């Protein structure tokens, strides 16, 4: 089999384990692809070709000697540039950290290396994983492989672009209000915001301790399950980490969804957005497919998106402000316009507002747990829009649109629930659209069962960006 026909971690791992291909061959294919396509995509801030070649050679020798570590062994991956990597700069896509080189790996980086995976480099993001695409940053904004005049979503923008373009087989992103799921939706890939506390955030640049999550971004649902298996687990270095035993996430792949109950969150994409007719039609088609697969569909109502997003925004800005208060005051010129303006809002929110928001968070979590009783998952859209033109960010159009419509993602950071973005089709102008499946806390395996069944039924994974 030619390496250029291998698009998934699952397929590559089979070929690596059987020695039909080697980790070195797999890496060189992806490094060549990066060299050829990266100038059009800007998805990487740093490519560590030498380090990756050394790691791939070690993986090759280990596999040849019979020391196969598992499905991530020899797999090329990348990291959003807010996740520390020993000896490779982690900049947060900011002038402030241009020369910041960590002396230790983040926990998730170390876990992937321990699994034998090969770190290729660090992906573009929005400054400190907030704000929007900007041209006043030290690196250009990442571009969408489906249309390079458009943005890939954010803030895990480079990770989404790199996976979609096949520059790596998997990447890690961070998600405080949708920053994994939004680029997955706009780039036509799969990604998971895990249950709060399932994956360690130790060694990552923080945004909000109450809302941050680290998760995988891949081409397929099965690949997402494989990566989650490598990074999940308790870590005493993360105060928010929960001591639960990770599940066998890949075991959910291929199971029947017959008899499962899915609640449709139609209010989030028909009333409170609303989404475009094409996106609405895509979610409704997904609901029909699940019914044909034997799942039961019911309707459900949850608190308003705007309200949950407002609670989430207060928590996020209050928790972010102290992290940047000193450096923003001393060197405001080192921040981009978008990040600087967003951060400044934290100075005007008082402690009473913050603690009231935390109270509302707990109340909302209890309310949604009660509403979800008896259902296996919720379904809604991952995004109310398709990929916007990058030029609109310069004109202010996209900033205006951000405030005009709520996000369909941030509620689940507030609630701490797992949320899986899965491609569900294309708009009339060829841009990806996506559904979002939300589960009970620590029920990721069930989401993978649902997501994989849908993925197989809709059969989109053979269509890739024409680069």
C-alpha positions in Angstrom: 0.0 0.0 0.0 1.3 3.5 -0.9 1.7 5.8 2.0 -0.3 8.5 0.3 -3.4 6.4 0.6 -3.1 6.2 4.4 -5.2 8.9 5.9 -5.9 7.7 9.4 -4.1 6.7 12.6 -6.0 3.4 12.7 -4.8 2.4 9.2 -1.3 3.7 9.7 -0.9 1.8 13.0 -1.9 -1.5 11.3 0.8 -0.9 8.6 3.4 0.1 11.1 2.7 -2.9 13.4 2.9 -5.3 10.4 6.1 -3.5 9.2 4.6 -2.9 5.8 5.7 0.7 6.3 8.2 2.2 8.8 7.8 5.2 11.1 10.6 6.9 9.1 8.9 6.5 5.8 5.6 7.7 7.3 7.3 10.8 8.8 9.2 11.7 5.6 5.9 11.5 3.6 4.3 14.0 6.0 7.4 16.3 6.2 7.4 16.5 2.4 3.7 17.3 2.4 4.3 20.0 5.0 7.1 21.5 2.9 4.9 21.6 -0.1 1.6 22.8 1.3 2.5 24.7 4.5 3.3 28.0 2.7 -0.4 28.1 1.6 -1.8 27.2 5.0 0.4 28.7 7.8 -0.8 25.9 10.0 2.6 25.5 11.8 4.6 28.0 13.9 7.5 25.5 14.4 8.4 22.4 12.5 10.9 20.3 14.3 12.0 18.0 11.5 15.3 16.9 13.1 13.6 16.0 16.4 10.9 14.2 14.6 13.4 12.2 12.5 15.2 11.1 15.6 12.0 10.0 17.3 10.8 8.2 14.2 14.1 6.3 14.0 13.7 5.2 17.6 10.2 4.1 16.9 11.4 2.2 13.8 14.0 0.3 15.8 11.6 -0.5 18.6 9.0 -1.9 16.3 11.6 -3.9 14.4 12.8 -5.4 17.7 9.2 -6.4 18.6 8.7 -3.7 21.1 5.4 -2.3 19.7 3.8 0.1 22.2 0.3 0.4 20.7 -1.6 2.3 18.0 0.1 5.7 18.5 3.6 4.2 18.0 5.3 5.9 15.1 2.4 8.2 14.3 3.2 11.8 13.4 1.3 14.4 15.5 1.4 18.1 16.3 0.5 20.3 19.2 -1.4 23.6 19.5 1.2 26.1 20.4 -0.1 26.5 24.0 1.0 23.0 24.9 4.5 22.7 26.3 7.1 20.6 24.4 10.6 20.2 25.9 13.3 21.9 23.9 10.8 23.3 21.3 9.4 26.8 21.8 5.9 27.3 23.0 4.8 30.8 22.1 1.1 31.0 22.5 1.2 32.7 19.1 2.3 35.9 20.9 5.2 38.3 20.8 5.4 38.0 24.5 6.6 34.4 24.4 8.6 34.4 21.2 11.7 33.0 22.9 10.0 30.8 25.5 11.4 27.2 25.3 10.0 24.8 28.0 12.4 22.6 29.9 9.7 20.0 30.4 6.9 18.4 28.3 3.2 19.0 29.2 1.6 15.9 30.6 -0.2 15.2 27.4 3.0 15.7 25.3 4.8 13.2 27.5 2.0 10.7 27.4 2.0 10.7 23.6 5.7 10.4 23.4 5.5 7.5 25.9 3.0 5.9 23.5 5.7 6.2 20.8 4.1 9.0 18.8 6.4 11.3 16.8 6.1 15.1 17.5 6.4 17.0 14.2 5.8 20.6 15.5 3.6 23.3 17.0 0.5 24.6 15.4 -0.7 28.2 14.9 -3.5 29.4 17.3 -5.1 32.7 18.2 -3.0 34.7 20.7 -3.0 32.8 24.0 -6.0 30.7 22.6 -8.4 33.7 22.6 -9.4 36.5 20.3 -9.6 35.9 16.6 -7.4 35.6 13.5 -5.1 38.7 13.4 -2.4 40.1 11.2 -0.7 42.0 14.0 0.8 38.8 15.4 4.3 37.5 14.9 3.0 34.7 12.7 0.3 34.8 10.0 -3.1 33.3 10.8 -3.7 29.7 9.7 -5.8 29.1 6.6 -8.6 26.6 5.8 -7.6 23.8 3.4 -11.0 23.7 1.8 -10.6 27.4 0.8 -7.4 29.1 1.7 -9.1 32.5 1.6 -11.1 31.4 4.6 -10.2 30.9 8.3 -10.1 27.4 9.8 -11.9 28.4 13.0 -10.3 28.8 16.3 -8.6 29.0 18.5 -7.0 25.6 17.6 -6.8 26.9 14.1 -3.5 25.5 13.0 -4.3 22.1 14.5 -7.5 21.9 12.5 -5.9 23.1 9.3 -2.9 20.6 9.6 -5.1 17.6 10.2 -7.6 18.5 7.5 -4.8 19.0 5.0 -3.1 15.7 5.9 0.1 17.3 7.2 -0.2 15.1 10.4 -2.5 12.2 11.3 -3.6 13.8 14.6 -3.2 16.9 16.7 -4.0 18.2 20.1 -6.0 21.4 20.7 -7.3 23.2 23.7 -10.9 24.2 24.2 -12.3 26.8 26.6 -15.5 27.6 24.7 -15.3 25.6 21.5 -11.7 26.0 20.4 -11.4 22.3 19.4 -14.9 21.8 18.0 -15.1 25.0 16.0 -12.0 24.3 13.8 -13.1 20.7 13.5 -16.5 21.9 12.2 -15.0 24.4 9.8 -12.2 22.1 8.6 -14.3 19.0 8.1 -12.5 16.8 10.8 -13.4 15.1 14.1 -12.5 16.4 17.5 -13.4 15.9 21.2 -13.7 18.3 24.1 -13.4 15.7 26.9 -15.2 15.7 30.2 -13.7 18.3 32.6 -10.9 16.6 34.5 -10.4 13.6 32.3 -7.3 14.9 30.5 -4.5 16.8 32.3 -3.8 20.4 31.4 -0.5 20.5 33.3 2.1 22.2 31.2 -0.3 24.1 29.0 -0.7 27.9 28.9 -3.9 28.5 30.9 -6.9 30.5 30.0 -9.6 29.5 32.5 -9.1 26.8 35.1 -12.9 26.2 35.3 -13.4 25.8 31.5 -10.1 24.7 29.8 -9.9 21.3 28.2 -7.2 19.5 26.1 -8.4 17.1 23.4 -7.7 15.2 20.2 -8.4 16.4 16.6 -8.3 13.8 13.9 -9.7 12.7 10.6 -12.1 10.0 12.0 -14.0 9.1 15.2 -11.9 6.0 15.7 -8.7 8.1 15.5 -10.0 10.5 18.1 -10.7 7.5 20.4 -7.2 6.2 19.9 -5.6 9.6 20.8 -7.9 10.0 23.8 -6.8 6.6 25.1 -3.2 7.8 25.0 -3.7 11.1 26.9 -6.6 10.4 29.4 -6.0 9.7 33.0 -5.5 11.3 36.4 -2.6 13.7 37.0 -1.7 15.2 40.3 -0.1 18.1 38.6 -3.5 19.4 37.5 -5.6 20.5 40.5 -8.8 20.0 38.4 -7.9 16.4 37.3 -10.4 13.8 38.4 -9.2 10.4 39.6 -11.3 8.1 37.4 -10.1 5.1 35.5 -9.9 5.8 31.7 -12.3 3.7 29.6 -11.4 1.5 26.6 -12.6 4.2 24.3 -11.8 2.3 21.1 -14.1 -0.5 22.2 -17.1 1.7 21.5 -16.2 1.7 17.8 -18.4 -0.5 15.7 -21.1 -1.1 18.3 -24.8 -0.8 17.4 -26.7 2.3 18.3 -30.0 0.5 18.2 -32.1 1.3 21.3 -30.0 4.3 22.3 -31.9 7.5 23.0 -30.7 10.8 21.5 -32.2 14.1 22.5 -32.3 16.8 19.8 -31.4 20.3 20.8 -33.3 22.0 18.0 -33.7 25.2 19.9 -29.9 25.8 19.6 -29.9 25.9 15.8 -33.4 26.9 14.8 -34.3 29.6 17.4 -31.4 31.0 19.3 -28.9 31.1 16.5 -30.3 30.6 14.1 -28.1 28.6 11.8 -28.2 28.8 8.0 -30.8 26.6 6.3 -28.1 24.3 5.0 -26.7 23.7 8.5 -30.2 23.1 9.9 -30.8 20.6 7.1 -27.5 18.8 7.9 -28.4 18.3 11.5 -31.9 17.1 10.6 -30.4 14.7 8.2 -28.1 13.4 10.9 -31.2 12.9 13.2 -32.9 10.9 10.4 -29.8 8.7 9.9 -29.7 7.9 13.6 -33.4 7.0 13.5 -32.7 4.7 10.6 -29.8 3.1 12.6 -32.3 2.3 15.3 -31.8 5.1 17.8 -34.8 6.8 19.4 -35.0 10.5 19.0 -36.7 12.8 21.5 -36.8 16.6 21.8 -35.3 18.4 24.8 -35.1 21.9 26.0 -32.1 23.4 27.9 -31.5 26.9 29.3 -30.9 29.6 26.7 -27.6 29.6 24.8 -27.1 33.3 25.4 -27.5 32.8 29.1 -25.0 29.9 29.4 -22.5 31.7 27.2 -22.8 34.8 29.3 -22.1 32.8 32.5 -19.2 31.1 30.8 -17.8 34.5 29.5 -17.8 36.0 33.0 -15.9 33.0 34.5 -13.4 32.9 31.6 -12.5 36.6 31.7 -12.2 36.8 35.5 -9.9 33.7 35.5 -7.8 34.9 32.5 -7.3 38.5 33.7 -4.9 37.7 36.6 -2.7 35.6 34.3 -2.0 38.6 32.1 -2.6 41.6 34.3 1.1 42.4 35.0 2.5 41.8 31.5 -0.5 43.6 29.9 0.2 46.6 32.1 3.9 46.6 31.6 4.1 45.7 27.8 0.7 46.2 26.2 2.5 46.6 22.8 3.4 42.9 22.9 -0.2 41.9 22.7 -2.3 41.9 19.6 -5.3 44.2 19.3 -7.9 41.5 19.6 -6.3 39.8 22.6 -5.5 43.1 24.4 -9.1 44.3 24.0 -10.6 41.0 25.2 -8.2 40.8 28.2 -8.9 44.4 29.3 -12.5 43.4 30.0 -11.4 41.4 33.0 -10.5 44.5 34.9 -14.2 45.6 35.0 -15.7 42.4 36.4 -15.9 42.3 40.2 -15.7 39.3 42.5 -19.4 39.4 43.3 -20.1 38.8 39.5 -17.6 36.0 39.4 -18.9 34.1 42.4 -22.5 34.6 41.2 -21.5 33.1 37.9 -19.9 30.1 39.7 -23.2 29.6 41.6 -25.1 29.7 38.3 -22.6 27.2 36.8 -23.4 24.7 39.6 -27.1 25.3 39.2 -27.0 24.8 35.4 -25.0 21.6 35.8 -27.6 20.2 38.1 -30.4 21.4 35.8 -28.9 19.8 32.7 -28.1 16.5 34.5 -31.8 16.3 35.4 -32.9 17.1 31.9 -30.5 14.5 30.4 -31.8 11.7 32.7 -32.8 8.8 30.5 -31.0 9.9 27.3 -27.7 8.7 26.1 -26.6 11.9 24.3 -27.7 15.2 22.9 -27.4 16.3 19.3 -27.1 19.8 17.8 -24.8 21.6 15.4 -21.1 22.3 16.1 -21.3 25.7 14.5 -24.0 28.1 13.3 -21.8 29.2 10.3 -19.4 27.8 7.8 -15.8 29.0 7.5 -15.6 32.9 7.2 -13.4 34.8 4.9 -10.2 35.9 6.5 -10.6 39.4 5.0 -13.8 39.9 7.0 -11.8 39.8 10.2 -9.9 42.8 9.0 -13.1 44.7 8.2 -14.8 43.8 11.4 -17.6 41.8 9.8 -16.7 38.5 11.6 -16.2 40.3 14.9 -19.7 41.7 14.6 -21.1 38.3 13.7 -19.5 36.8 16.7 -21.6 39.0 19.0 -24.7 38.7 16.8 -25.1 34.9 17.3 -24.2 32.7 20.3 -21.8 29.8 20.0 -23.3 26.3 20.2 -20.1 25.0 22.0 -19.3 27.0 25.1 -22.2 25.6 27.1 -20.6 22.2 27.4 -17.3 23.7 28.8 -19.5 25.4 31.4 -21.3 22.1 32.1 -18.1 20.1 32.1 -19.6 17.5 29.6 -17.9 15.7 26.8 -18.7 17.0 23.3 -17.7 15.4 20.0 -17.7 17.2 16.6 -18.3 15.0 13.6 -18.5 16.1 9.9 -22.0 15.9 8.5 -21.8 17.2 5.0 -21.0 20.3 2.9 -22.6 23.6 2.1 -23.6 24.5 -1.4 -20.2 26.3 -1.8 -18.3 23.2 -0.7 -17.5 24.1 2.9 -17.8 21.5 5.7 -20.6 21.5 8.2 -20.7 19.4 11.4 -22.9 17.9 14.1 -22.1 18.0 17.8 -22.8 15.0 20.1 -22.8 15.7 23.8 -22.8 13.0 26.5 -22.9 12.4 30.2 -19.7 13.1 32.2 -17.0 10.5 31.5 -19.2 8.8 28.9 -16.9 9.4 25.9 -17.0 5.8 24.8 -20.7 6.1 24.1 -20.1 9.3 22.1 -17.6 7.4 20.0 -20.1 4.6 19.3 -22.7 7.2 18.1 -20.2 9.2 16.2 -18.6 6.3 14.4 -22.0 4.8 13.4 -23.0 8.1 11.9 -19.7 8.6 10.2 -20.0 5.2 8.5 -23.6 5.8 7.5 -22.9 9.2 5.9 -19.6 8.1 4.3 -17.8 11.4 3.9 -14.3 10.4 4.9 -13.2 9.7 1.3 -13.5 13.4 0.4 -10.5 15.6 1.3 -9.6 19.2 0.5 -8.3 19.6 -3.1 -4.8 20.9 -2.4 
